Amino acid sequence: MCQHQPPCPPAESADRESARLVAHHPEQGWSLLCNGVLLFEDTGELLPDGRIIAPHRPLGADQVMTAA
């Protein structure tokens, strides 16, 4: 699918989000990556095979709990 050099990571890989953008629609809250992954504004993903990856935003410093 990908014609870039070096090729974009496949949709099954852990670094799939680093693939190049093919289409970007911020007004609708989604982007299509070169590897076929739909990346949503809330960090959720839809993989080409139909699997759903739940949103995975990192916690902000004010949300991290540390042991005292």
PDB file with SEQRES, HELIX, SHEET and CRYST1 records, atoms N, CA, C and O in Angstrom:
SEQRES   1 A   68  MET CYS GLN HIS GLN PRO PRO CYS PRO PRO ALA GLU SER          
SEQRES   2 A   68  ALA ASP ARG GLU SER ALA ARG LEU VAL ALA HIS HIS PRO          
SEQRES   3 A   68  GLU GLN GLY TRP SER LEU LEU CYS ASN GLY VAL LEU LEU          
SEQRES   4 A   68  PHE GLU ASP THR GLY GLU LEU LEU PRO ASP GLY ARG ILE          
SEQRES   5 A   68  ILE ALA PRO HIS ARG PRO LEU GLY ALA ASP GLN VAL MET          
SEQRES   6 A   68  THR ALA ALA                                                  
HELIX    1 AA1 ARG A   16  SER A   18  5                                   3    
HELIX    2 AA2 ALA A   61  GLN A   63  5                                   3    
SHEET    1 AA1 5 LEU A  21  HIS A  25  0                                        
SHEET    2 AA1 5 TRP A  30  LEU A  33 -1                                        
SHEET    3 AA1 5 LEU A  38  PHE A  40 -1                                        
SHEET    4 AA1 5 GLU A  45  LEU A  46 -1                                        
SHEET    5 AA1 5 ILE A  52  ILE A  53 -1                                        
CRYST1    1.000    1.000    1.000  90.00  90.00  90.00 P 1           1          
ATOM      1  N   MET A   1       0.831  -1.191   0.000  1.00  0.00           N  
ATOM      2  CA  MET A   1       0.000   0.000   0.000  1.00  0.00           C  
ATOM      3  C   MET A   1       0.879   1.260   0.000  1.00  0.00           C  
ATOM      4  O   MET A   1       0.674   2.158  -0.816  1.00  0.00           O  
ATOM      5  N   CYS A   2       1.841   1.324   0.901  1.00  0.00           N  
ATOM      6  CA  CYS A   2       2.664   2.521   1.060  1.00  0.00           C  
ATOM      7  C   CYS A   2       3.771   2.579   0.009  1.00  0.00           C  
ATOM      8  O   CYS A   2       4.471   1.594  -0.225  1.00  0.00           O  
ATOM      9  N   GLN A   3       3.917   3.729  -0.612  1.00  0.00           N  
ATOM     10  CA  GLN A   3       4.958   3.933  -1.621  1.00  0.00           C  
ATOM     11  C   GLN A   3       6.108   4.793  -1.105  1.00  0.00           C  
ATOM     12  O   GLN A   3       7.028   5.108  -1.859  1.00  0.00           O  
ATOM     13  N   HIS A   4       6.066   5.179   0.180  1.00  0.00           N  
ATOM     14  CA  HIS A   4       7.099   6.040   0.753  1.00  0.00           C  
ATOM     15  C   HIS A   4       8.374   5.262   1.032  1.00  0.00           C  
ATOM     16  O   HIS A   4       8.353   4.047   1.229  1.00  0.00           O  
ATOM     17  N   GLN A   5       9.484   5.987   1.046  1.00  0.00           N  
ATOM     18  CA  GLN A   5      10.769   5.395   1.398  1.00  0.00           C  
ATOM     19  C   GLN A   5      11.376   6.178   2.528  1.00  0.00           C  
ATOM     20  O   GLN A   5      11.608   7.374   2.348  1.00  0.00           O  
ATOM     21  N   PRO A   6      11.652   5.609   3.674  1.00  0.00           N  
ATOM     22  CA  PRO A   6      11.305   4.240   4.036  1.00  0.00           C  
ATOM     23  C   PRO A   6       9.792   4.102   4.173  1.00  0.00           C  
ATOM     24  O   PRO A   6       9.094   5.088   4.409  1.00  0.00           O  
ATOM     25  N   PRO A   7       9.288   2.880   4.025  1.00  0.00           N  
ATOM     26  CA  PRO A   7       7.832   2.690   4.075  1.00  0.00           C  
ATOM     27  C   PRO A   7       7.249   3.008   5.446  1.00  0.00           C  
ATOM     28  O   PRO A   7       7.915   2.863   6.472  1.00  0.00           O  
ATOM     29  N   CYS A   8       6.015   3.436   5.443  1.00  0.00           N  
ATOM     30  CA  CYS A   8       5.302   3.711   6.693  1.00  0.00           C  
ATOM     31  C   CYS A   8       5.089   2.400   7.450  1.00  0.00           C  
ATOM     32  O   CYS A   8       5.001   1.337   6.835  1.00  0.00           O  
ATOM     33  N   PRO A   9       5.006   2.469   8.780  1.00  0.00           N  
ATOM     34  CA  PRO A   9       4.755   1.251   9.549  1.00  0.00           C  
ATOM     35  C   PRO A   9       3.366   0.698   9.241  1.00  0.00           C  
ATOM     36  O   PRO A   9       2.430   1.464   9.011  1.00  0.00           O  
ATOM     37  N   PRO A  10       3.229  -0.617   9.237  1.00  0.00           N  
ATOM     38  CA  PRO A  10       1.915  -1.209   8.950  1.00  0.00           C  
ATOM     39  C   PRO A  10       0.922  -0.949  10.080  1.00  0.00           C  
ATOM     40  O   PRO A  10       1.308  -0.595  11.194  1.00  0.00           O  
ATOM     41  N   ALA A  11      -0.346  -1.128   9.780  1.00  0.00           N  
ATOM     42  CA  ALA A  11      -1.415  -0.873  10.747  1.00  0.00           C  
ATOM     43  C   ALA A  11      -1.321  -1.770  11.973  1.00  0.00           C  
ATOM     44  O   ALA A  11      -1.835  -1.414  13.032  1.00  0.00           O  
ATOM     45  N   GLU A  12      -0.679  -2.919  11.853  1.00  0.00           N  
ATOM     46  CA  GLU A  12      -0.570  -3.869  12.962  1.00  0.00           C  
ATOM     47  C   GLU A  12       0.564  -3.521  13.923  1.00  0.00           C  
ATOM     48  O   GLU A  12       0.629  -4.085  15.015  1.00  0.00           O  
ATOM     49  N   SER A  13       1.445  -2.619  13.550  1.00  0.00           N  
ATOM     50  CA  SER A  13       2.618  -2.328  14.382  1.00  0.00           C  
ATOM     51  C   SER A  13       2.287  -1.315  15.483  1.00  0.00           C  
ATOM     52  O   SER A  13       1.325  -0.555  15.379  1.00  0.00           O  
ATOM     53  N   ALA A  14       3.095  -1.324  16.523  1.00  0.00           N  
ATOM     54  CA  ALA A  14       2.886  -0.428  17.664  1.00  0.00           C  
ATOM     55  C   ALA A  14       3.072   1.036  17.280  1.00  0.00           C  
ATOM     56  O   ALA A  14       2.472   1.914  17.901  1.00  0.00           O  
ATOM     57  N   ASP A  15       3.891   1.315  16.270  1.00  0.00           N  
ATOM     58  CA  ASP A  15       4.143   2.700  15.859  1.00  0.00           C  
ATOM     59  C   ASP A  15       3.313   3.106  14.644  1.00  0.00           C  
ATOM     60  O   ASP A  15       3.731   3.962  13.863  1.00  0.00           O  
ATOM     61  N   ARG A  16       2.135   2.493  14.481  1.00  0.00           N  
ATOM     62  CA  ARG A  16       1.273   2.760  13.316  1.00  0.00           C  
ATOM     63  C   ARG A  16       0.889   4.224  13.167  1.00  0.00           C  
ATOM     64  O   ARG A  16       0.633   4.678  12.052  1.00  0.00           O  
ATOM     65  N   GLU A  17       0.843   4.979  14.276  1.00  0.00           N  
ATOM     66  CA  GLU A  17       0.444   6.390  14.231  1.00  0.00           C  
ATOM     67  C   GLU A  17       1.498   7.284  13.575  1.00  0.00           C  
ATOM     68  O   GLU A  17       1.218   8.445  13.278  1.00  0.00           O  
ATOM     69  N   SER A  18       2.698   6.763  13.348  1.00  0.00           N  
ATOM     70  CA  SER A  18       3.744   7.577  12.725  1.00  0.00           C  
ATOM     71  C   SER A  18       3.693   7.519  11.197  1.00  0.00           C  
ATOM     72  O   SER A  18       4.540   8.116  10.533  1.00  0.00           O  
ATOM     73  N   ALA A  19       2.717   6.812  10.631  1.00  0.00           N  
ATOM     74  CA  ALA A  19       2.549   6.795   9.172  1.00  0.00           C  
ATOM     75  C   ALA A  19       2.155   8.185   8.680  1.00  0.00           C  
ATOM     76  O   ALA A  19       1.617   8.994   9.435  1.00  0.00           O  
ATOM     77  N   ARG A  20       2.427   8.445   7.424  1.00  0.00           N  
ATOM     78  CA  ARG A  20       2.112   9.760   6.840  1.00  0.00           C  
ATOM     79  C   ARG A  20       0.606   9.959   6.665  1.00  0.00           C  
ATOM     80  O   ARG A  20      -0.149   9.009   6.461  1.00  0.00           O  
ATOM     81  N   LEU A  21       0.201  11.221   6.752  1.00  0.00           N  
ATOM     82  CA  LEU A  21      -1.202  11.578   6.533  1.00  0.00           C  
ATOM     83  C   LEU A  21      -1.548  11.489   5.050  1.00  0.00           C  
ATOM     84  O   LEU A  21      -0.782  11.934   4.196  1.00  0.00           O  
ATOM     85  N   VAL A  22      -2.700  10.914   4.757  1.00  0.00           N  
ATOM     86  CA  VAL A  22      -3.221  10.872   3.396  1.00  0.00           C  
ATOM     87  C   VAL A  22      -4.350  11.887   3.262  1.00  0.00           C  
ATOM     88  O   VAL A  22      -4.469  12.577   2.249  1.00  0.00           O  
ATOM     89  N   ALA A  23      -5.179  11.964   4.309  1.00  0.00           N  
ATOM     90  CA  ALA A  23      -6.284  12.920   4.345  1.00  0.00           C  
ATOM     91  C   ALA A  23      -6.426  13.416   5.778  1.00  0.00           C  
ATOM     92  O   ALA A  23      -6.289  12.646   6.729  1.00  0.00           O  
ATOM     93  N   HIS A  24      -6.703  14.707   5.921  1.00  0.00           N  
ATOM     94  CA  HIS A  24      -6.817  15.311   7.250  1.00  0.00           C  
ATOM     95  C   HIS A  24      -8.065  16.180   7.264  1.00  0.00           C  
ATOM     96  O   HIS A  24      -8.191  17.109   6.466  1.00  0.00           O  
ATOM     97  N   HIS A  25      -8.979  15.879   8.165  1.00  0.00           N  
ATOM     98  CA  HIS A  25     -10.243  16.614   8.265  1.00  0.00           C  
ATOM     99  C   HIS A  25     -10.483  17.030   9.712  1.00  0.00           C  
ATOM    100  O   HIS A  25     -11.319  16.435  10.392  1.00  0.00           O  
ATOM    101  N   PRO A  26      -9.756  18.053  10.195  1.00  0.00           N  
ATOM    102  CA  PRO A  26      -9.897  18.469  11.590  1.00  0.00           C  
ATOM    103  C   PRO A  26     -11.310  18.954  11.922  1.00  0.00           C  
ATOM    104  O   PRO A  26     -11.746  18.846  13.067  1.00  0.00           O  
ATOM    105  N   GLU A  27     -12.020  19.483  10.938  1.00  0.00           N  
ATOM    106  CA  GLU A  27     -13.387  19.947  11.186  1.00  0.00           C  
ATOM    107  C   GLU A  27     -14.319  18.780  11.498  1.00  0.00           C  
ATOM    108  O   GLU A  27     -15.368  18.965  12.114  1.00  0.00           O  
ATOM    109  N   GLN A  28     -13.931  17.569  11.068  1.00  0.00           N  
ATOM    110  CA  GLN A  28     -14.720  16.372  11.351  1.00  0.00           C  
ATOM    111  C   GLN A  28     -14.071  15.500  12.422  1.00  0.00           C  
ATOM    112  O   GLN A  28     -14.678  14.537  12.892  1.00  0.00           O  
ATOM    113  N   GLY A  29     -12.848  15.832  12.805  1.00  0.00           N  
ATOM    114  CA  GLY A  29     -12.182  15.135  13.894  1.00  0.00           C  
ATOM    115  C   GLY A  29     -11.470  13.846  13.536  1.00  0.00           C  
ATOM    116  O   GLY A  29     -11.287  12.989  14.401  1.00  0.00           O  
ATOM    117  N   TRP A  30     -11.055  13.682  12.260  1.00  0.00           N  
ATOM    118  CA  TRP A  30     -10.361  12.460  11.884  1.00  0.00           C  
ATOM    119  C   TRP A  30      -9.307  12.713  10.818  1.00  0.00           C  
ATOM    120  O   TRP A  30      -9.321  13.721  10.112  1.00  0.00           O  
ATOM    121  N   SER A  31      -8.388  11.746  10.733  1.00  0.00           N  
ATOM    122  CA  SER A  31      -7.351  11.751   9.702  1.00  0.00           C  
ATOM    123  C   SER A  31      -7.161  10.326   9.208  1.00  0.00           C  
ATOM    124  O   SER A  31      -7.315   9.372   9.971  1.00  0.00           O  
ATOM    125  N   LEU A  32      -6.827  10.184   7.933  1.00  0.00           N  
ATOM    126  CA  LEU A  32      -6.518   8.887   7.350  1.00  0.00           C  
ATOM    127  C   LEU A  32      -5.010   8.813   7.161  1.00  0.00           C  
ATOM    128  O   LEU A  32      -4.407   9.701   6.559  1.00  0.00           O  
ATOM    129  N   LEU A  33      -4.409   7.750   7.677  1.00  0.00           N  
ATOM    130  CA  LEU A  33      -2.974   7.560   7.531  1.00  0.00           C  
ATOM    131  C   LEU A  33      -2.679   6.657   6.339  1.00  0.00           C  
ATOM    132  O   LEU A  33      -3.556   5.934   5.865  1.00  0.00           O  
ATOM    133  N   CYS A  34      -1.455   6.705   5.866  1.00  0.00           N  
ATOM    134  CA  CYS A  34      -1.026   5.950   4.696  1.00  0.00           C  
ATOM    135  C   CYS A  34      -1.236   4.443   4.864  1.00  0.00           C  
ATOM    136  O   CYS A  34      -1.463   3.740   3.879  1.00  0.00           O  
ATOM    137  N   ASN A  35      -1.165   3.948   6.081  1.00  0.00           N  
ATOM    138  CA  ASN A  35      -1.328   2.515   6.332  1.00  0.00           C  
ATOM    139  C   ASN A  35      -2.794   2.097   6.476  1.00  0.00           C  
ATOM    140  O   ASN A  35      -3.076   0.953   6.834  1.00  0.00           O  
ATOM    141  N   GLY A  36      -3.724   3.008   6.204  1.00  0.00           N  
ATOM    142  CA  GLY A  36      -5.146   2.685   6.239  1.00  0.00           C  
ATOM    143  C   GLY A  36      -5.810   2.901   7.586  1.00  0.00           C  
ATOM    144  O   GLY A  36      -7.000   2.620   7.734  1.00  0.00           O  
ATOM    145  N   VAL A  37      -5.076   3.389   8.564  1.00  0.00           N  
ATOM    146  CA  VAL A  37      -5.623   3.630   9.900  1.00  0.00           C  
ATOM    147  C   VAL A  37      -6.378   4.953   9.912  1.00  0.00           C  
ATOM    148  O   VAL A  37      -5.869   5.966   9.433  1.00  0.00           O  
ATOM    149  N   LEU A  38      -7.596   4.946  10.463  1.00  0.00           N  
ATOM    150  CA  LEU A  38      -8.327   6.184  10.719  1.00  0.00           C  
ATOM    151  C   LEU A  38      -7.981   6.610  12.136  1.00  0.00           C  
ATOM    152  O   LEU A  38      -8.234   5.876  13.091  1.00  0.00           O  
ATOM    153  N   LEU A  39      -7.412   7.775  12.269  1.00  0.00           N  
ATOM    154  CA  LEU A  39      -6.996   8.309  13.561  1.00  0.00           C  
ATOM    155  C   LEU A  39      -7.968   9.422  13.935  1.00  0.00           C  
ATOM    156  O   LEU A  39      -8.154  10.373  13.176  1.00  0.00           O  
ATOM    157  N   PHE A  40      -8.587   9.298  15.110  1.00  0.00           N  
ATOM    158  CA  PHE A  40      -9.580  10.267  15.543  1.00  0.00           C  
ATOM    159  C   PHE A  40      -8.988  11.284  16.506  1.00  0.00           C  
ATOM    160  O   PHE A  40      -7.986  11.020  17.170  1.00  0.00           O  
ATOM    161  N   GLU A  41      -9.615  12.438  16.572  1.00  0.00           N  
ATOM    162  CA  GLU A  41      -9.168  13.553  17.406  1.00  0.00           C  
ATOM    163  C   GLU A  41      -8.997  13.156  18.871  1.00  0.00           C  
ATOM    164  O   GLU A  41      -8.113  13.677  19.552  1.00  0.00           O  
ATOM    165  N   ASP A  42      -9.825  12.247  19.360  1.00  0.00           N  
ATOM    166  CA  ASP A  42      -9.735  11.826  20.763  1.00  0.00           C  
ATOM    167  C   ASP A  42      -8.661  10.761  20.986  1.00  0.00           C  
ATOM    168  O   ASP A  42      -8.569  10.207  22.081  1.00  0.00           O  
ATOM    169  N   THR A  43      -7.856  10.469  19.979  1.00  0.00           N  
ATOM    170  CA  THR A  43      -6.766   9.485  19.920  1.00  0.00           C  
ATOM    171  C   THR A  43      -7.255   8.053  19.755  1.00  0.00           C  
ATOM    172  O   THR A  43      -6.452   7.124  19.831  1.00  0.00           O  
ATOM    173  N   GLY A  44      -8.541   7.852  19.534  1.00  0.00           N  
ATOM    174  CA  GLY A  44      -9.031   6.528  19.176  1.00  0.00           C  
ATOM    175  C   GLY A  44      -8.646   6.228  17.736  1.00  0.00           C  
ATOM    176  O   GLY A  44      -8.316   7.130  16.966  1.00  0.00           O  
ATOM    177  N   GLU A  45      -8.692   4.944  17.380  1.00  0.00           N  
ATOM    178  CA  GLU A  45      -8.293   4.539  16.031  1.00  0.00           C  
ATOM    179  C   GLU A  45      -9.233   3.459  15.510  1.00  0.00           C  
ATOM    180  O   GLU A  45      -9.798   2.684  16.281  1.00  0.00           O  
ATOM    181  N   LEU A  46      -9.387   3.422  14.203  1.00  0.00           N  
ATOM    182  CA  LEU A  46     -10.084   2.343  13.521  1.00  0.00           C  
ATOM    183  C   LEU A  46      -9.089   1.744  12.543  1.00  0.00           C  
ATOM    184  O   LEU A  46      -8.621   2.422  11.628  1.00  0.00           O  
ATOM    185  N   LEU A  47      -8.766   0.465  12.738  1.00  0.00           N  
ATOM    186  CA  LEU A  47      -7.786  -0.201  11.889  1.00  0.00           C  
ATOM    187  C   LEU A  47      -8.447  -0.711  10.617  1.00  0.00           C  
ATOM    188  O   LEU A  47      -9.664  -0.896  10.593  1.00  0.00           O  
ATOM    189  N   PRO A  48      -7.675  -0.942   9.559  1.00  0.00           N  
ATOM    190  CA  PRO A  48      -8.263  -1.374   8.283  1.00  0.00           C  
ATOM    191  C   PRO A  48      -9.076  -2.666   8.378  1.00  0.00           C  
ATOM    192  O   PRO A  48      -9.999  -2.876   7.591  1.00  0.00           O  
ATOM    193  N   ASP A  49      -8.737  -3.535   9.341  1.00  0.00           N  
ATOM    194  CA  ASP A  49      -9.477  -4.786   9.470  1.00  0.00           C  
ATOM    195  C   ASP A  49     -10.734  -4.648  10.320  1.00  0.00           C  
ATOM    196  O   ASP A  49     -11.409  -5.642  10.587  1.00  0.00           O  
ATOM    197  N   GLY A  50     -11.062  -3.414  10.754  1.00  0.00           N  
ATOM    198  CA  GLY A  50     -12.272  -3.151  11.520  1.00  0.00           C  
ATOM    199  C   GLY A  50     -12.080  -3.122  13.019  1.00  0.00           C  
ATOM    200  O   GLY A  50     -13.008  -2.780  13.752  1.00  0.00           O  
ATOM    201  N   ARG A  51     -10.874  -3.479  13.501  1.00  0.00           N  
ATOM    202  CA  ARG A  51     -10.633  -3.422  14.945  1.00  0.00           C  
ATOM    203  C   ARG A  51     -10.627  -1.977  15.413  1.00  0.00           C  
ATOM    204  O   ARG A  51     -10.232  -1.067  14.684  1.00  0.00           O  
ATOM    205  N   ILE A  52     -11.077  -1.788  16.654  1.00  0.00           N  
ATOM    206  CA  ILE A  52     -11.138  -0.466  17.269  1.00  0.00           C  
ATOM    207  C   ILE A  52     -10.079  -0.377  18.347  1.00  0.00           C  
ATOM    208  O   ILE A  52      -9.941  -1.288  19.162  1.00  0.00           O  
ATOM    209  N   ILE A  53      -9.329   0.715  18.358  1.00  0.00           N  
ATOM    210  CA  ILE A  53      -8.370   1.009  19.414  1.00  0.00           C  
ATOM    211  C   ILE A  53      -8.978   2.156  20.217  1.00  0.00           C  
ATOM    212  O   ILE A  53      -9.236   3.232  19.678  1.00  0.00           O  
ATOM    213  N   ALA A  54      -9.205   1.918  21.504  1.00  0.00           N  
ATOM    214  CA  ALA A  54      -9.821   2.930  22.365  1.00  0.00           C  
ATOM    215  C   ALA A  54      -8.928   4.150  22.486  1.00  0.00           C  
ATOM    216  O   ALA A  54      -7.710   4.034  22.356  1.00  0.00           O  
ATOM    217  N   PRO A  55      -9.507   5.322  22.733  1.00  0.00           N  
ATOM    218  CA  PRO A  55      -8.703   6.532  22.943  1.00  0.00           C  
ATOM    219  C   PRO A  55      -7.646   6.289  24.018  1.00  0.00           C  
ATOM    220  O   PRO A  55      -7.899   5.607  25.012  1.00  0.00           O  
ATOM    221  N   HIS A  56      -6.463   6.855  23.804  1.00  0.00           N  
ATOM    222  CA  HIS A  56      -5.349   6.634  24.725  1.00  0.00           C  
ATOM    223  C   HIS A  56      -4.539   7.907  24.945  1.00  0.00           C  
ATOM    224  O   HIS A  56      -3.318   7.932  24.789  1.00  0.00           O  
ATOM    225  N   ARG A  57      -5.258   8.951  25.309  1.00  0.00           N  
ATOM    226  CA  ARG A  57      -4.576  10.218  25.606  1.00  0.00           C  
ATOM    227  C   ARG A  57      -3.678  10.040  26.819  1.00  0.00           C  
ATOM    228  O   ARG A  57      -4.060   9.374  27.781  1.00  0.00           O  
ATOM    229  N   PRO A  58      -2.498  10.624  26.784  1.00  0.00           N  
ATOM    230  CA  PRO A  58      -1.639  10.560  27.977  1.00  0.00           C  
ATOM    231  C   PRO A  58      -2.221  11.419  29.096  1.00  0.00           C  
ATOM    232  O   PRO A  58      -2.901  12.413  28.841  1.00  0.00           O  
ATOM    233  N   LEU A  59      -1.947  11.027  30.327  1.00  0.00           N  
ATOM    234  CA  LEU A  59      -2.409  11.814  31.469  1.00  0.00           C  
ATOM    235  C   LEU A  59      -1.583  13.076  31.601  1.00  0.00           C  
ATOM    236  O   LEU A  59      -0.366  13.054  31.415  1.00  0.00           O  
ATOM    237  N   GLY A  60      -2.246  14.181  31.923  1.00  0.00           N  
ATOM    238  CA  GLY A  60      -1.547  15.431  32.191  1.00  0.00           C  
ATOM    239  C   GLY A  60      -0.884  15.372  33.562  1.00  0.00           C  
ATOM    240  O   GLY A  60      -1.234  14.512  34.370  1.00  0.00           O  
ATOM    241  N   ALA A  61       0.036  16.239  33.836  1.00  0.00           N  
ATOM    242  CA  ALA A  61       0.763  16.263  35.108  1.00  0.00           C  
ATOM    243  C   ALA A  61      -0.192  16.407  36.280  1.00  0.00           C  
ATOM    244  O   ALA A  61       0.075  15.873  37.356  1.00  0.00           O  
ATOM    245  N   ASP A  62      -1.300  17.116  36.099  1.00  0.00           N  
ATOM    246  CA  ASP A  62      -2.250  17.311  37.194  1.00  0.00           C  
ATOM    247  C   ASP A  62      -3.112  16.059  37.443  1.00  0.00           C  
ATOM    248  O   ASP A  62      -3.838  16.007  38.436  1.00  0.00           O  
ATOM    249  N   GLN A  63      -3.043  15.060  36.565  1.00  0.00           N  
ATOM    250  CA  GLN A  63      -3.833  13.850  36.714  1.00  0.00           C  
ATOM    251  C   GLN A  63      -3.018  12.651  37.207  1.00  0.00           C  
ATOM    252  O   GLN A  63      -3.583  11.605  37.522  1.00  0.00           O  
ATOM    253  N   VAL A  64      -1.709  12.800  37.272  1.00  0.00           N  
ATOM    254  CA  VAL A  64      -0.854  11.703  37.670  1.00  0.00           C  
ATOM    255  C   VAL A  64      -0.770  11.652  39.186  1.00  0.00           C  
ATOM    256  O   VAL A  64      -0.501  12.660  39.838  1.00  0.00           O  
ATOM    257  N   MET A  65      -1.003  10.468  39.741  1.00  0.00           N  
ATOM    258  CA  MET A  65      -0.905  10.302  41.183  1.00  0.00           C  
ATOM    259  C   MET A  65       0.447   9.670  41.511  1.00  0.00           C  
ATOM    260  O   MET A  65       0.856   8.709  40.860  1.00  0.00           O  
ATOM    261  N   THR A  66       1.122  10.191  42.491  1.00  0.00           N  
ATOM    262  CA  THR A  66       2.401   9.629  42.920  1.00  0.00           C  
ATOM    263  C   THR A  66       2.300   9.233  44.383  1.00  0.00           C  
ATOM    264  O   THR A  66       1.522   9.800  45.150  1.00  0.00           O  
ATOM    265  N   ALA A  67       3.100   8.252  44.748  1.00  0.00           N  
ATOM    266  CA  ALA A  67       3.117   7.807  46.144  1.00  0.00           C  
ATOM    267  C   ALA A  67       3.861   8.834  46.979  1.00  0.00           C  
ATOM    268  O   ALA A  67       4.886   9.369  46.556  1.00  0.00           O  
ATOM    269  N   ALA A  68       3.347   9.099  48.147  1.00  0.00           N  
ATOM    270  CA  ALA A  68       3.986  10.103  49.019  1.00  0.00           C  
ATOM    271  C   ALA A  68       4.981   9.451  49.945  1.00  0.00           C  
ATOM    272  O   ALA A  68       5.616  10.133  50.749  1.00  0.00           O  
TER     273      ALA A  68                                                      
END                                                                             
